[in-house]
Amino acid sequence: MFQHFFVPLDGSARAEKAIPVAACLAQACGGTVTLAQVLVPPAGADEYGANILANETRLVQPVVIREANAYLDEVLDRYAQQLE
């Protein structure tokens, strides 16, 4: 039986529908749930993630990371009972 459930989130309600399902499955088998949001490299990054416009992207990345963390914290608050 599975022990670890990974739920990738993109900020949509559709993606969040997987959270209660993963939580239910994890509870049934004593597993854990990991929520994640993938951050896309900012414009100006090449296919390997190297910054072409380094000065501009350094200003944007901390904001994007803070927004992603705030979103994940908010999702955890909303689904706290199911993920307990």
C-alpha positions, -999 to +999 in steps of 0.1 A: +000+000+000+012+036-006+026+055+023+033+089+007+009+110-014+023+139-034-002+166-044+011+192-069-008+224-068-011+251-095-034+275-076-065+262-092-096+248-075-094+218-097-059+209-084-071+214-048-098+188-053-070+162-050-062+172-014-092+156+004-087+124-017-050+122-008-058+130+028-084+102+030-060+077+014-032+087+037-054+083+068-066+049+056-030+035+053-012+056+079+006+076+052+016+112+048+006+140+023+030+164+007+017+196-009+039+214-034+037+242-059+062+243-087+077+277-094+084+286-130+117+304-137+111+341-144+111+354-179+147+359-189+159+325-177+171+300-202+160+263-204+184+254-176+172+281-152+203+303-157+193+340-154+200+360-184+187+392-168+202+385-134+196+419-118+159+420-127+151+384-118+167+386-084+141+412-075+112+390-087+121+356-073+117+365-036+083+379-043+073+347-062+086+325-034+067+345-008+035+343-028+039+305-032+045+301+005+015+323+014-006+302-010+005+269+005+000+282+041-036+293+031-043+259+016-030+242+047-053+263+068-083+256+046-077+218+046-063+215+081-091+192+093-088+168+064-050+167+066-050+162+104 
